[in-house]
Amino acid sequence: MTNITTGVVRFSYLTVDQPRLGPNAKEGDKPKYSVMLLIPKSDKETRAALKAAEKEAYEEGVTSKWNGKRPQVESIIHDGDKPKKSGDSYGPECEGHWVMNVSAVRRPFLVDRDVRPMDPKDIKSGDYGRANITSFPYTRLSNGVTFGLEGLQFVRSGDPLGGGIAPEKAFDVYADDDDEFDEDDDDEGL
């Protein structure tokens, strides 16, 4: 197992407030905390660290999980500019990024820029930060290598992902509006 901390990435499909079962959950699966990491392709250092961690976890799997066999395994790190295995495309926010999903059964730590604990409600999909993750081999329905989510560090806010809009942007034009609703107005049709 190799533990690494990424460079600054964007968080998508962020589930750190409470664990949830994924869409492909099977009977007996446990709910998990999870996040999709969007890693800029320009961050060559993080990409190299991820590949090295995958390789180390693979070698560990050969001896500890797969009885000396060397199965062919797919990387969980995908190119956001290419179609998914299913043929669907990634969203436009994935363009120019490496994409990977990481999860954990236990709650990941969440900290701010100054490494002070954060409330899960203060971080959202679309925000930027660093992820601390650990690679490991597995044997379940198949053999493979994945990464577990240890924690996230919030660095800066980003536009929400998933079709939402930040409240500050939605209502900024009204921020200094002191007009009160006058109950005596005769608004016909309301």
Accessible surface in RSA format (square Angstrom, percent):
REM  Atomic radii and reference values for relative SASA: ProtOr
REM  Chains: A
REM  Algorithm: Lee & Richards
REM  Probe-radius: 1.40
REM  Slices: 20
REM RES _ NUM      All-atoms   Total-Side   Main-Chain    Non-polar    All polar
REM                ABS   REL    ABS   REL    ABS   REL    ABS   REL    ABS   REL
RES MET A   1   133.88  69.3  99.23  65.7  34.65  82.5  80.10  68.1  53.78  71.3
RES THR A   2    31.38  22.3  28.17  28.6   3.21   7.7  31.36  42.1   0.02   0.0
RES ASN A   3    81.19  56.0  55.29  53.4  25.90  62.4  29.50  71.0  51.68  50.0
RES ILE A   4    22.34  12.7  16.46  12.3   5.88  14.2  22.34  16.1   0.00   0.0
RES THR A   5    81.01  57.6  53.46  54.2  27.55  65.7  38.10  51.2  42.91  64.9
RES THR A   6     3.73   2.7   0.00   0.0   3.73   8.9   0.78   1.0   2.95   4.5
RES GLY A   7    24.06  29.7   0.00   N/A  24.06  29.7  22.47  61.7   1.59   3.6
RES VAL A   8    46.20  30.4  36.32  32.9   9.88  23.8  36.32  31.6   9.88  26.8
RES VAL A   9     0.99   0.7   0.00   0.0   0.99   2.4   0.99   0.9   0.00   0.0
RES ARG A  10    34.11  14.3  33.24  16.9   0.87   2.1   3.43   4.7  30.68  18.6
RES PHE A  11     0.00   0.0   0.00   0.0   0.00   0.0   0.00   0.0   0.00   0.0
RES SER A  12     2.30   1.9   2.30   3.1   0.00   0.0   0.00   0.0   2.30   3.2
RES TYR A  13   153.12  71.5 139.11  79.1  14.01  36.5 103.43  77.7  49.69  61.3
RES LEU A  14    26.16  14.6   3.49   2.5  22.67  57.0   3.49   2.5  22.67  61.0
RES THR A  15    16.29  11.6  16.26  16.5   0.04   0.1   0.94   1.3  15.35  23.2
RES VAL A  16     4.17   2.7   2.86   2.6   1.31   3.2   2.86   2.5   1.31   3.6
RES ASP A  17    57.69  40.4  46.40  46.2  11.29  26.7  15.36  36.2  42.33  42.2
RES GLN A  18   100.37  56.1 100.37  73.4   0.00   0.0  19.53  41.6  80.84  61.3
RES PRO A  19    49.33  36.0  36.99  33.7  12.34  44.8  36.99  30.5  12.34  76.7
RES ARG A  20   113.69  47.7 103.90  53.0   9.79  23.3  53.56  73.2  60.14  36.4
RES LEU A  21   101.23  56.4  74.97  53.6  26.26  66.0  75.73  53.2  25.50  68.6
RES GLY A  22    42.44  52.3   0.00   N/A  42.44  52.3  28.01  76.9  14.43  32.3
RES PRO A  23   142.06 103.5  98.61  89.9  43.45 157.9 112.45  92.8  29.60 184.0
RES ASN A  24   122.60  84.5 107.66 104.0  14.94  36.0  34.45  82.9  88.15  85.2
RES ALA A  25    43.85  40.3  10.64  16.4  33.21  75.5  14.98  21.1  28.87  76.5
RES LYS A  26   109.79  53.6  97.10  59.6  12.69  30.2  71.14  64.0  38.65  41.2
RES GLU A  27   180.75 103.8 143.86 108.8  36.88  87.8  66.65 128.9 114.10  93.2
RES GLY A  28    70.38  86.8   0.00   N/A  70.38  86.8  39.68 108.9  30.70  68.8
RES ASP A  29    39.27  27.5  20.13  20.0  19.14  45.3  12.64  29.8  26.63  26.6
RES LYS A  30   132.28  64.5 125.48  77.0   6.80  16.2  71.32  64.2  60.97  64.9
RES PRO A  31    58.84  42.9  56.92  51.9   1.92   7.0  56.92  47.0   1.92  11.9
RES LYS A  32    87.10  42.5  85.73  52.6   1.37   3.3  35.97  32.4  51.13  54.5
RES TYR A  33    15.44   7.2  15.44   8.8   0.00   0.0   2.05   1.5  13.39  16.5
RES SER A  34    35.68  30.2  35.68  47.6   0.00   0.0  17.59  37.5  18.09  25.3
RES VAL A  35     1.66   1.1   0.00   0.0   1.66   4.0   1.52   1.3   0.14   0.4
RES MET A  36    16.65   8.6  16.21  10.7   0.44   1.0  15.76  13.4   0.89   1.2
RES LEU A  37     0.00   0.0   0.00   0.0   0.00   0.0   0.00   0.0   0.00   0.0
RES LEU A  38     0.18   0.1   0.00   0.0   0.18   0.5   0.00   0.0   0.18   0.5
RES ILE A  39     0.21   0.1   0.21   0.2   0.00   0.0   0.21   0.2   0.00   0.0
RES PRO A  40    40.23  29.3  40.23  36.7   0.00   0.0  40.23  33.2   0.00   0.0
RES LYS A  41    54.66  26.7  50.75  31.1   3.91   9.3  37.75  34.0  16.91  18.0
RES SER A  42    95.71  80.9  67.93  90.7  27.77  64.0  52.69 112.2  43.02  60.3
RES ASP A  43    29.60  20.7  22.21  22.1   7.39  17.5  17.99  42.3  11.61  11.6
RES LYS A  44   153.99  75.1 147.70  90.6   6.28  15.0 110.59  99.5  43.40  46.2
RES GLU A  45   148.36  85.2 137.20 103.8  11.16  26.6  56.05 108.4  92.30  75.4
RES THR A  46     6.84   4.9   4.14   4.2   2.70   6.4   2.81   3.8   4.02   6.1
RES ARG A  47    47.71  20.0  47.71  24.3   0.00   0.0  19.20  26.2  28.52  17.3
RES ALA A  48    60.67  55.8  51.49  79.5   9.17  20.9  56.32  79.3   4.35  11.5
RES ALA A  49    36.05  33.1  26.28  40.6   9.77  22.2  34.39  48.4   1.66   4.4
RES LEU A  50     0.30   0.2   0.30   0.2   0.00   0.0   0.30   0.2   0.00   0.0
RES LYS A  51   110.37  53.8 104.58  64.2   5.78  13.8  64.20  57.8  46.17  49.2
RES ALA A  52    62.86  57.8  51.06  78.8  11.79  26.8  58.05  81.8   4.81  12.7
RES ALA A  53     0.75   0.7   0.00   0.0   0.75   1.7   0.46   0.6   0.29   0.8
RES GLU A  54    23.20  13.3  22.00  16.6   1.20   2.9  13.24  25.6   9.96   8.1
RES LYS A  55   145.95  71.2 139.26  85.4   6.69  15.9  88.83  80.0  57.12  60.8
RES GLU A  56    90.53  52.0  84.34  63.8   6.19  14.7  34.09  65.9  56.44  46.1
RES ALA A  57     0.00   0.0   0.00   0.0   0.00   0.0   0.00   0.0   0.00   0.0
RES TYR A  58    39.37  18.4  39.37  22.4   0.00   0.0  32.25  24.2   7.12   8.8
RES GLU A  59    69.97  40.2  65.99  49.9   3.98   9.5  40.33  78.0  29.64  24.2
RES GLU A  60    57.95  33.3  50.22  38.0   7.73  18.4  30.66  59.3  27.29  22.3
RES GLY A  61     0.00   0.0   0.00   N/A   0.00   0.0   0.00   0.0   0.00   0.0
RES VAL A  62    11.25   7.4  11.25  10.2   0.00   0.0  11.25   9.8   0.00   0.0
RES THR A  63   112.88  80.3  83.11  84.3  29.77  71.0  72.91  97.9  39.98  60.4
RES SER A  64    71.83  60.7  34.46  46.0  37.37  86.1  42.85  91.3  28.98  40.6
RES LYS A  65    99.97  48.8  78.89  48.4  21.08  50.2  28.10  25.3  71.88  76.6
RES TRP A  66     9.18   3.7   2.10   1.0   7.09  16.6   7.83   4.2   1.36   2.2
RES ASN A  67   138.32  95.4 107.56 103.9  30.77  74.1  31.55  75.9 106.78 103.2
RES GLY A  68    52.14  64.3   0.00   N/A  52.14  64.3  27.97  76.8  24.17  54.1
RES LYS A  69   147.88  72.1 141.79  87.0   6.09  14.5  92.35  83.1  55.54  59.2
RES ARG A  70   145.58  61.1 114.50  58.4  31.08  74.0  54.91  75.0  90.67  54.9
RES PRO A  71    31.18  22.7  18.09  16.5  13.09  47.6  29.62  24.5   1.55   9.7
RES GLN A  72   182.18 101.9 145.36 106.2  36.82  87.7  55.18 117.4 127.01  96.3
RES VAL A  73    41.60  27.4  16.35  14.8  25.25  60.9  19.82  17.2  21.78  59.1
RES GLU A  74   109.97  63.1  92.70  70.1  17.28  41.1  55.36 107.1  54.61  44.6
RES SER A  75    48.11  40.7  31.79  42.4  16.32  37.6  35.56  75.7  12.54  17.6
RES ILE A  76    34.66  19.7  32.56  24.3   2.10   5.1  33.50  24.1   1.16   3.2
RES ILE A  77    11.39   6.5   0.00   0.0  11.39  27.4   0.00   0.0  11.39  30.9
RES HIS A  78    74.46  40.7  71.00  49.4   3.46   8.9  36.04  37.1  38.42  44.7
RES ASP A  79    27.48  19.2  20.60  20.5   6.87  16.3   9.59  22.6  17.89  17.8
RES GLY A  80     5.35   6.6   0.00   N/A   5.35   6.6   0.00   0.0   5.35  12.0
RES ASP A  81    78.55  55.0  44.10  43.9  34.45  81.5  28.78  67.7  49.77  49.6
RES LYS A  82   130.17  63.5 126.96  77.9   3.21   7.6  73.94  66.6  56.22  59.9
RES PRO A  83    95.44  69.6  77.38  70.5  18.06  65.6  77.51  64.0  17.93 111.4
RES LYS A  84    81.29  39.7  73.03  44.8   8.26  19.7  26.58  23.9  54.71  58.3
RES LYS A  85   181.15  88.4 136.90  84.0  44.25 105.4 111.43 100.3  69.72  74.3
RES SER A  86    88.25  74.6  44.04  58.8  44.22 101.9  55.40 118.0  32.85  46.0
RES GLY A  87    55.32  68.2   0.00   N/A  55.32  68.2  31.19  85.6  24.13  54.0
RES ASP A  88    90.15  63.1  84.10  83.7   6.05  14.3  20.04  47.2  70.11  69.9
RES SER A  89    88.07  74.4  68.14  90.9  19.92  45.9  35.93  76.5  52.13  73.0
RES TYR A  90    32.09  15.0  15.54   8.8  16.55  43.1   8.27   6.2  23.82  29.4
RES GLY A  91    26.75  33.0   0.00   N/A  26.75  33.0  17.63  48.4   9.12  20.4
RES PRO A  92   107.96  78.7  96.01  87.5  11.95  43.4  97.87  80.8  10.09  62.7
RES GLU A  93    46.00  26.4  31.76  24.0  14.23  33.9  16.43  31.8  29.56  24.1
RES CYS A  94     2.03   1.5   2.03   2.3   0.00   0.0   0.00   0.0   2.03   2.2
RES GLU A  95   110.98  63.7 100.89  76.3  10.09  24.0  29.64  57.3  81.34  66.4
RES GLY A  96    35.65  44.0   0.00   N/A  35.65  44.0  27.61  75.8   8.03  18.0
RES HIS A  97    37.57  20.5  37.57  26.1   0.00   0.0  24.73  25.5  12.84  14.9
RES TRP A  98    50.77  20.4  50.77  24.6   0.00   0.0  47.52  25.3   3.25   5.3
RES VAL A  99     1.51   1.0   1.51   1.4   0.00   0.0   1.51   1.3   0.00   0.0
RES MET A 100     0.57   0.3   0.00   0.0   0.57   1.3   0.57   0.5   0.00   0.0
RES ASN A 101    88.40  61.0  79.69  77.0   8.71  21.0  30.16  72.6  58.24  56.3
RES VAL A 102     2.82   1.9   0.00   0.0   2.82   6.8   2.64   2.3   0.18   0.5
RES SER A 103    33.41  28.2  27.89  37.2   5.51  12.7   9.36  19.9  24.05  33.7
RES ALA A 104    14.10  13.0   6.21   9.6   7.89  17.9  14.10  19.9   0.00   0.0
RES VAL A 105    78.00  51.3  65.13  59.0  12.87  31.0  65.13  56.6  12.87  34.9
RES ARG A 106   163.78  68.8 155.80  79.4   7.98  19.0  71.60  97.9  92.18  55.9
RES ARG A 107   123.05  51.7 101.76  51.9  21.29  50.7  50.10  68.5  72.95  44.2
RES PRO A 108     3.69   2.7   0.00   0.0   3.69  13.4   1.63   1.3   2.06  12.8
RES PHE A 109   107.24  53.7  95.79  59.3  11.45  29.8 105.45  63.9   1.80   5.1
RES LEU A 110    11.38   6.3   4.68   3.3   6.70  16.8   4.68   3.3   6.70  18.0
RES VAL A 111    19.12  12.6  18.61  16.8   0.51   1.2  18.61  16.2   0.51   1.4
RES ASP A 112    25.76  18.0  25.76  25.6   0.00   0.0  13.63  32.1  12.13  12.1
RES ARG A 113   143.61  60.3 125.56  64.0  18.05  43.0  47.00  64.2  96.61  58.6
RES ASP A 114    95.79  67.1  72.70  72.4  23.09  54.6  20.58  48.4  75.21  75.0
RES VAL A 115   103.61  68.2  87.76  79.5  15.84  38.2  87.76  76.3  15.84  43.0
RES ARG A 116   138.00  57.9 137.46  70.1   0.55   1.3  59.86  81.8  78.14  47.4
RES PRO A 117   122.20  89.1 100.53  91.6  21.66  78.7 100.82  83.2  21.37 132.8
RES MET A 118    34.72  18.0  17.03  11.3  17.69  42.1  22.86  19.4  11.87  15.7
RES ASP A 119    70.64  49.5  60.31  60.0  10.33  24.4  22.43  52.8  48.21  48.1
RES PRO A 120    29.42  21.4  25.44  23.2   3.98  14.5  25.44  21.0   3.98  24.7
RES LYS A 121   173.80  84.8 139.77  85.8  34.03  81.0 105.15  94.6  68.66  73.1
RES ASP A 122    94.41  66.1  72.09  71.8  22.32  52.8  21.66  51.0  72.74  72.5
RES ILE A 123    11.87   6.8   0.73   0.5  11.13  26.8   1.66   1.2  10.20  27.7
RES LYS A 124    70.47  34.4  66.37  40.7   4.10   9.8  61.83  55.7   8.63   9.2
RES SER A 125    24.04  20.3  19.45  26.0   4.59  10.6  12.36  26.3  11.68  16.4
RES GLY A 126     0.00   0.0   0.00   N/A   0.00   0.0   0.00   0.0   0.00   0.0
RES ASP A 127     2.55   1.8   2.55   2.5   0.00   0.0   0.00   0.0   2.55   2.5
RES TYR A 128    54.32  25.4  54.32  30.9   0.00   0.0  24.82  18.7  29.50  36.4
RES GLY A 129     0.00   0.0   0.00   N/A   0.00   0.0   0.00   0.0   0.00   0.0
RES ARG A 130    83.46  35.0  82.61  42.1   0.85   2.0  13.45  18.4  70.01  42.4
RES ALA A 131     0.23   0.2   0.00   0.0   0.23   0.5   0.23   0.3   0.00   0.0
RES ASN A 132    26.48  18.3  25.23  24.4   1.25   3.0   6.40  15.4  20.08  19.4
RES ILE A 133     0.00   0.0   0.00   0.0   0.00   0.0   0.00   0.0   0.00   0.0
RES THR A 134    15.90  11.3  15.90  16.1   0.00   0.0  12.86  17.3   3.04   4.6
RES SER A 135     0.00   0.0   0.00   0.0   0.00   0.0   0.00   0.0   0.00   0.0
RES PHE A 136    65.43  32.7  65.43  40.5   0.00   0.0  65.43  39.7   0.00   0.0
RES PRO A 137     4.14   3.0   1.71   1.6   2.43   8.8   1.71   1.4   2.43  15.1
RES TYR A 138    71.76  33.5  70.47  40.1   1.29   3.4  40.62  30.5  31.14  38.4
RES THR A 139    76.60  54.5  49.79  50.5  26.80  63.9  49.79  66.9  26.80  40.5
RES ARG A 140   152.04  63.8 121.90  62.1  30.14  71.8  58.53  80.0  93.51  56.7
RES LEU A 141   141.43  78.8 105.90  75.8  35.53  89.3 109.49  76.9  31.95  86.0
RES SER A 142    68.21  57.6  57.07  76.2  11.13  25.6  47.28 100.7  20.93  29.3
RES ASN A 143    53.98  37.2  40.65  39.3  13.33  32.1   1.93   4.7  52.04  50.3
RES GLY A 144     2.66   3.3   0.00   N/A   2.66   3.3   2.66   7.3   0.00   0.0
RES VAL A 145     6.49   4.3   5.23   4.7   1.26   3.0   5.23   4.5   1.26   3.4
RES THR A 146    30.37  21.6  30.33  30.7   0.04   0.1  16.68  22.4  13.69  20.7
RES PHE A 147     3.81   1.9   0.07   0.0   3.74   9.7   0.07   0.0   3.74  10.7
RES GLY A 148    11.16  13.8   0.00   N/A  11.16  13.8  11.16  30.6   0.00   0.0
RES LEU A 149     3.04   1.7   0.00   0.0   3.04   7.6   0.00   0.0   3.04   8.2
RES GLU A 150    43.76  25.1  37.27  28.2   6.49  15.5   9.08  17.6  34.68  28.3
RES GLY A 151     0.17   0.2   0.00   N/A   0.17   0.2   0.00   0.0   0.17   0.4
RES LEU A 152     1.01   0.6   0.00   0.0   1.01   2.5   0.66   0.5   0.35   1.0
RES GLN A 153    32.07  17.9  31.06  22.7   1.01   2.4  10.25  21.8  21.83  16.6
RES PHE A 154    23.95  12.0  23.78  14.7   0.17   0.4  23.78  14.4   0.17   0.5
RES VAL A 155    23.28  15.3  22.27  20.2   1.01   2.4  22.27  19.4   1.01   2.7
RES ARG A 156   117.24  49.2 116.19  59.2   1.05   2.5  49.82  68.1  67.41  40.9
RES SER A 157    79.08  66.8  58.61  78.2  20.47  47.2  32.23  68.6  46.84  65.6
RES GLY A 158    14.04  17.3   0.00   N/A  14.04  17.3  10.91  29.9   3.13   7.0
RES ASP A 159    75.10  52.6  69.66  69.3   5.44  12.9  21.90  51.5  53.20  53.1
RES PRO A 160    29.32  21.4  18.90  17.2  10.42  37.9  18.90  15.6  10.42  64.8
RES LEU A 161    37.59  20.9  20.26  14.5  17.33  43.6  22.07  15.5  15.51  41.7
RES GLY A 162    83.69 103.2   0.00   N/A  83.69 103.2  42.93 117.8  40.76  91.3
RES GLY A 163    85.68 105.7   0.00   N/A  85.68 105.7  42.94 117.8  42.74  95.7
RES GLY A 164    46.25  57.0   0.00   N/A  46.25  57.0  30.50  83.7  15.75  35.3
RES ILE A 165   110.96  63.1  91.51  68.2  19.46  46.9  92.71  66.8  18.25  49.5
RES ALA A 166    12.73  11.7  11.98  18.5   0.75   1.7  12.70  17.9   0.03   0.1
RES PRO A 167    89.52  65.2  85.06  77.5   4.46  16.2  87.95  72.6   1.56   9.7
RES GLU A 168   126.30  72.5 115.04  87.0  11.26  26.8  75.79 146.6  50.51  41.2
RES LYS A 169   125.67  61.3 102.45  62.9  23.22  55.3  75.29  67.8  50.38  53.7
RES ALA A 170    37.34  34.3  15.13  23.4  22.20  50.5  19.99  28.1  17.35  46.0
RES PHE A 171   132.81  66.4 130.01  80.5   2.80   7.3 130.74  79.3   2.08   5.9
RES ASP A 172   100.10  70.1  88.39  88.0  11.71  27.7  17.50  41.2  82.60  82.4
RES VAL A 173   122.47  80.6  90.44  81.9  32.03  77.2  98.99  86.0  23.48  63.7
RES TYR A 174   134.70  62.9 125.77  71.6   8.92  23.2  79.80  60.0  54.90  67.7
RES ALA A 175    76.62  70.4  37.27  57.5  39.35  89.5  48.56  68.4  28.06  74.3
RES ASP A 176   133.89  93.8 112.34 111.8  21.55  51.0  40.88  96.2  93.01  92.8
RES ASP A 177    78.53  55.0  47.80  47.6  30.73  72.7  20.04  47.2  58.49  58.3
RES ASP A 178   128.20  89.8 106.89 106.4  21.31  50.4  40.63  95.6  87.57  87.3
RES ASP A 179   129.30  90.6 101.11 100.6  28.19  66.7  30.79  72.5  98.51  98.2
RES GLU A 180   155.11  89.1 129.36  97.9  25.75  61.3  52.73 102.0 102.39  83.6
RES PHE A 181   155.32  77.7 124.59  77.2  30.72  79.9 131.35  79.6  23.96  68.6
RES ASP A 182    69.76  48.9  62.87  62.6   6.89  16.3  23.98  56.4  45.78  45.7
RES GLU A 183   151.83  87.2 124.04  93.8  27.79  66.2  38.45  74.4 113.38  92.6
RES ASP A 184   132.76  93.0 103.34 102.9  29.42  69.6  33.24  78.2  99.52  99.2
RES ASP A 185    82.36  57.7  62.41  62.1  19.96  47.2  12.47  29.4  69.89  69.7
RES ASP A 186   122.60  85.9  91.79  91.4  30.81  72.9  38.14  89.8  84.46  84.2
RES ASP A 187    67.98  47.6  49.13  48.9  18.85  44.6  15.38  36.2  52.60  52.5
RES GLU A 188   154.43  88.7 121.14  91.6  33.29  79.3  49.59  95.9 104.84  85.6
RES GLY A 189    87.04 107.3   0.00   N/A  87.04 107.3  44.36 121.7  42.68  95.6
RES LEU A 190   175.10  97.5 105.48  75.5  69.62 175.0 134.01  94.1  41.09 110.6
END  Absolute sums over single chains surface
CHAIN  1 A    12396.2       9677.2       2719.0       6555.2       5841.0
END  Absolute sums over all chains
TOTAL         12396.2       9677.2       2719.0       6555.2       5841.0
